[in-house]
Amino acid sequence: MNSKKYSKVAVGGTFDKFHDGHKKLLSTAFEIGDEIEIGVTSDAFGGLKGDIDSCKERMSNLKSFFAERSNFIVIPLEDPYGTTIYDADFDAIVVSEETEPTAVEINKIRISKGMKPLDIVVVSFVLAYDGNPISSTRIRSGEINQKGNFIE
């Protein structure tokens, strides 16, 4: 019997300075899905966020972190929607509180194309030592580390 709730799950992000928040988001996708598609913002699209590692490096980090798994693919994202607005096989999308509005947009587009809407699974932020969310921006600024601890 299949213990997973969904056969195909989408999850996307920039995944720069891979941190505990990313781990929670991706772990949730693996817990609920048989097949996971991880979209990583391309250099052009992700570069809008500032000084981030290359898409190739970020994709490589994800593949290394999940090296013991075989039920996923990592693809570059050129826009906020990725393949979710073309591929009818997706059942669900895993998002953070921050990116939930994008998942709602994806469902509007899917419905307008006659596709079934995705179940939206929202993962709460992982908080740093100070009670604020861990973020790549805070890590890049040297404020916290990937686990959300203060850097002295």
N, C-alpha and C positions, 0 to 999 in steps of 0.2 A: 504494500500500500504506500502511496505517495504521502509523505508527511509535510510537503511544502504546500503552501496555500496557492501559489501562482506558478504557472509554467514559465513565463517570460517577464522579467522585471527590468525597468530602466532606472538608472541613477546617473546623475551628471554633476560636474563641477569643475572648478579650476584645479583643485587638489594641489595647490602650491604649499610648500612647507608642511608636508603631510603630517597631520596632528590627530589627537584623540577624537576630535569632532568628526573628522573624515572617517576614522576607523569605526565609529559608532554608526554613521550613515551607511557605510558599505557593509558592515556586519549585519545590519538590519536587512539589507537587500538579499544577502546570502541566506539569512534565516528564513525568509519568506518565499524565495524563488528558486526554481530549478535551474533556470538559465538567466544570467545577469549580463546586461550590456551596460558598460561603464563609459559614459561620454566625458571626454576631457577637453576643456576649452582649448582651441587651437592658439598658436602664437598670436595670430592677428586678432582673434576674438578675445582671448584671455588677456592679451596685452593691454586691453582697456583698463585693467585693474592696476597697472603700474609695473614695477620691476619684479617680474616673476621668473621662475625657472622655465626653460624651454618646454614646449609641449612634449617633445621626445623624452626629455628627462622625467617629467611628471608621469607620463604613461609608463615608462620603464620602472619607476618607483612603485607604481600600483601593481604591475605584473610581478615584481619581486616580492612585494608584501603578500600577495595571494598565490605565490608560486606552488603551494601544495594543492591548489584547487585547479580544476580544469573546466568548470562550468561557467566561464565568463569570457567576454571579449572586451577589449579596450579600444575605443575609436575616438578620433578627434571630433570635436564639436565646432562647427563654423557659425552656429547661431544658438539661441536659447532652447530650441526644440529638438534638435538632432533628428534621429530616425523615428521618433515617437509619432510624428505627424504623417508618416508614410507607411509605417509597418503596423498592420492591423493585428499582428500576433502578440503585441504587448498586452499584459493584463493589469500591470500596476507600475507606479512610479514612486520611488522613495526620494523624499525631499527634506530639506531643513525648514525650519520655521521661516527663514529668510527667503527661500525659493519656492514656497508653496504657491504664491500668485502665478508663477510661471507654469506650474502644473495645471492650474485652473485654466490658463490660456491654452495650453496644449489640449485640454479636454474640449474647449470650445471649438478649436480647429478640427479635432477628430470628429466631433459631432457634425460639424458643417460638411465634412467629407463622407458622412454616412458610416463612420467607424464607431465602435463602442468606446465610451469614455473609460479612462484608466482609473482604477482605485488609487487614491492618493494616500500614501503612508507618510505621515509627518513625524520626523525624528526631532526631539527637543535638543536644544543646544547643550553641549558639554561645557560646563562652567569652569573658569580658571579659579585660582586661589582667591581672587577678589570678588567672586560672584558674577563677573561679567563673562560673556561667551569667549571661548578660545577662538581665535581667528588667525588666518594667515597674515593679515595686516598687522595684528599685534605682535606676531612672531617676527615678521620682517623688520618691525620698528625696534626690536630688541627688548620689548616690554615683558614678554613671557616666553617660555619655551613650548615645545610641542605638547607637553603634558599640562600646560596651563600654570606652571610654577613661575614665580618671580625670578628674574635673572638679576643677580647681584653684580 
